[in-house]
């Protein structure tokens, strides 16, 4: 849940000059990409105990039980990689203790049933130091490979107890093969895996075939995953949330100057700037921000720009940064063609998240 502006500690500071995202060009060391592979701030405090199953959906209660047992079973050594070795990995290994059952779990369910909540709860519940657990989206994992190189990524993650991948992207065949190969190496090293899937709604219907599609895409890894179905109301039956009415340019500008740690940018200029910053750096782009103020919000004209905006929306949502805007409402950002196309789930998610952040930002004007 997004916290309110007051609860988030945003204090008015009269006449404070706002920041600008368009002048930021962060350089992110590869070490930071690894260190930041933890559940985002929004999921810092989630646990299995805070997940509230729908009483009409017994699969949700069952998912909590299965995942809690899975986490408890990860308390020992790696199935392979946890065995003691000599210097530089040479020397005789102890016989590894191989856990019973698959070393991976795949959360199969529709939008809004709490898959990320459960995935983050699994990360928190796994009895290992944070440095031995990794959590990230599929995009963040591919960015890590791009920054470190394939072999270095394998070496870096092979010592982990658990790797959680949120929104495994089945809509990008090239990256899917890359990550599948990476996961094969990590499974061989004894790393346990957990994943949710960013499935294509038009392709997968009600989501009933998501698990089969996921397992087919990762090919040889199928035997390592236990599909775990989580039933619930499908997001397409709930419709898009109604975005709050935009404010005027004057209101947005005034709020930006009155709010400490706020940024102020023209939306078209920000979209141009995002094209010059790699998406792996969008998290760093938002460092220190307590609010984002945008003027002249307009529909996005091309898919490349739209996908970059989706990544920025995810990073702002993870960090609970309110977004105050003038121009068009957020539910008009993407064309009908985009909303009916292959990346439609990404766009629905971005609209939902930006709308929530826009609601959080209303207090900036009211203050």
N, C-alpha and C positions, 0 to 999 in steps of 0.2 A: 504494500500500500504506500502511496506517496504521502509524505508528511505535508502538513500545511506550511504556508510561508512563515507563519509565526513560530510554529514548532521547529522549523529548520534553522531558526536563529538569524534570519535575514533582517538586519537593522537598517533603518533609513539613515543616511549620512548626507545631509543637504549639501548640494553643490560639489559632490565628489565626482571627479572626471571618470566616466565609464571606460572599461577596457575595450579592446577590439579583437575578435577572433581573426580578422583578416590580416593583421600584422604579425600573427604568431606562425612561426615555422619551426615547430619542435623537432629536435634530433633525439631519438630515443635509443639508448644503448641496448644491445641485445640482452644484457643481463636483466634490465628492467622488464623486458617482455616476459622473461621466465618468472621473475619475482612476482609479477602482477597476475600470474595464472592462479588466482584464488577467486572464490565467489565474490561478485561485485557488492559494493556497500549495501545495496537494497536487500541483499540476501545474507548479510552478516549474522543476523540474529535468528534466522529460520532454523527450525529443528523439526524432527518427525513429530514432536509433541505439539508444535504450532500449526501443523497441517490439519485442517478440519475436513474430514471426508464427508461427502454427500451421503446421507443415510440411505438414499435411493440408489446408490452406486456402490455395491459391496466390493467391486474391484479396487476402489480407492483405498479402503481399509486393508485389503489384502496386499496392495502395493507397499504400504507402510511396513507391514509385517515382514514381507520378503526382503525389502531393502535394509531394514534394521538387522536382520539375520545376515545379509550379505556383508554389511559393514563390520559386524562382529567377527565374521570369518576372515577378515583381512588383517587381523591383529598380529599374525605370525610373520614368518619370513616370506619372501617371494616364492612363488612356485618353482622358479628357476633362479632368478637373479639374486635372491636373498641369501644364498649359501655363502659361507665364508671362503674367501680366496686369499692367495698370497699377494705380494706386491705386484701392482699393475695387472691384477686379475689372474696371474699364473699360480700354479700350485694345485693341490688336490682339493676338490670341493667336498663339503659334507653332502650327504644325500639329502636333497631338498624334500620338504614336506609339501606334497601336492594337495591342495584343498579339493574336496569332493565337488563335482558339478562344474558348470561353466565359470570361467574367470571374467565374464562380462555380463552386463545386463542392459537391455535396450528398453526404454520407456516408450511405449506405443500408445498414443492418445491424441485427441483433438486439441485445438487451441483453447487455452484457458482452463485446463483441468489441473494445473499445478505441477507440470512436469519439471520445470526449473526449480521450483520450491523443493521438490523431492530430491532432485539431483544435488542441489546445494546441501540439503540435509544429510545426504549420504556422505558428502565430502566432510562435513562437520563431524559426523558420527564415526568415521573411520579412525581407529586408534593408531594414529601415526602423527609425527611432527608435520606442521604445515609444509615444510620444505620437501617432504616426501609425498605430497599430494599435489595434483595440478587440476585446475578447473578453468575451462575456457570455451568459447564458442568455436565452431568449425572454422570460421574466418580467422579467429585469433590464432588457431593452431597452424593454418596455412601461412599466416604472416610470420609465425615463429620459424617455420621451415625456410621461408624466404630470407629471414634475417640471419639465421645461423647456418643454413645449409642442411641438407638431409642427414648426413652422417653425424654432424654435431648435435642435431636435434635428437637423434636416436640415442647418442651417448648421454646427453643431458637428462632425458626422461627415463632412461632404462633403470635408474636407481630408485624410481618412484614406486610407492605402494599402490597408488590409484591415479588414473587419469579419467576425468569427467569431461565429456564433450557435449555441449549444449547446441541444439539446432544443427545436427549433422546434415550437410547440404547435399541432397540427392539431385539437385538441379544443375550441378556443375560436374560433368563426367570426368574431366581432367583432374580436378582437385580431389574428387572422390577416390580415384585410383591412387593418387599420391598419398592421401591420408590412409587409405586402406593398406598400402604397402608399409607405411610407417607403423600402423597399429600391429601389423603382423610381426615386425621386428620387436615391438614392445611386449607383445604377448609372449614371444620366445624368451624374452628377458624376465618374464614373470610379473609384468605389470597388469593389475586388474583394470578393467575398462567399464565405463558406464556411459551411455549416450541417450540423447533424445534426438528426434529427427525433424528437420525442417522439410516436411513433405510437400508435394505439389497437390493442392486440393483438387484441381481439375483432373489430375491423373489418378488420384487415390480415392476419389469419391468421399465416402464418409470417414475415411481413415482406416477402414477395416483391413486394407491390404498394405498398410504402412510397414508392418513388421516384415512381411514377406519381401517387399520391395527393398527395405533396408538390408536384409540379409543377402539378397541377391547382389546388391551393389557392392557389398564388401566381400563377396565371393568366398575365398578360402577361410575367412574369419568366422563364418556362420556358426561353426560348432562351438565357438568360444562365447557366444551370446545367448542369454536366455531372454526371449521377448516377454515383456511384462505389460499386459494390456491395462490401461487406465481409462475407464469409460467416463463419460460426462457429456454435458451439452456441447454440441459442436458450435464453433464460433460463427459459422455461416447462418445458423438459425437465430442468432442473437442480433445480427446486423451491426453496422458500425456505430460507435458511440457518437452522439451529436456533439460536435465541436463548439466550444463557447464562441460567441461573437467577437471578432477582433476589435482591438481598440484603435484609436486614432494615432497617427504618427506623433502628434504632440504629447499624447498621454504616455506612449511608450518611451519617448525621449526623456520626458520629465522623470518617469520612474527610474530609468537607467541612471540618470544623474543623482537621484535621491537614494540609490541602493548601493551600499558598499559591496564591492566584488562583482558588480554586474558588468556585462559586456553589452555593446550597442553596435549593430551592424545592419547594413542594407542587405536584404535577403538575396537579391540577384548577385551582388558582389561576393557574398559568403559562398554561394554555390560555385562561383568561378574560383574562389580561393581553395575550396575543397579539392578541386581537380589538380591542384599543385602540391597537395599534402597526401602522403600515402595513408590509406585507411588505418594501418596499424598504429598511426600516430594520433588518431582522433581522440583517444583517451587523454594523451598528454596535451592536446589542443585545449581541453576543457579544464586543465589543472587550475585550481584556485578559484574557479567560478562559483558564484553563489546565485547567479541568475543570468539568463540569456535573453536579451531584448533584440527583436528583429523588426525592421520596418519594411513595408512593401512586399509582403509575402505573396507569391504568385504561383500558379500551377507550374510544375516541373515539366520541361519540354521533351527531354530525352531520357532513355532508360539508364545510361551510364551515370548521369547526374542523379537520377532518382535513387539508384542503388547506393551511391555515396551518402546521400541524405539519410537513407535507412541506417547506415552504420553510425552516423553522427547521432541520430535519434536514439539508438541503442545505448551509446555511451552516456548521453545526457540522462536517459532514464535510469540506467544503472547507478548513476551518481546523484539521482534525485535533484537535478538542477531545474528549477522552474523556467518556463519559456513564455515570455510575454511578446505578443506580436500584433502588428497592424497589417492591413491588406486583406487577403482572402483567408477564410477559415481553413484549418488544417485538413478537414475532410474533403477539400477540393484540390489537394496537392497533386494527385495522380489521376491521369486520364482513365476513362472507362476501358480503353484498350489495355492499359497497364494492370488495372484491377481485375481484368479477365484473362490475363496472360500467365506465363509460366512462373513469374515472380510475385504473383498476387499475394501470397501469404506474407511476404516481407512487407509489402505496402500496407496491408491491413494492420500488421503489427506496428508499423511506424505511425500510422494515423492514430491508433489506439494510444500509443505511448505519448505522442506529442499532445494529444488531447488531454491526457491526464496531467501532463506538465503545464499545459495552458491553464487548466483549472487551478493548479497550485499557484500560478503566477498572478491570479486575480487580486490577491492581497497587496501586491506591489502598487497597484493603482489606487486601491481603496485606502491604503495608508497615506 
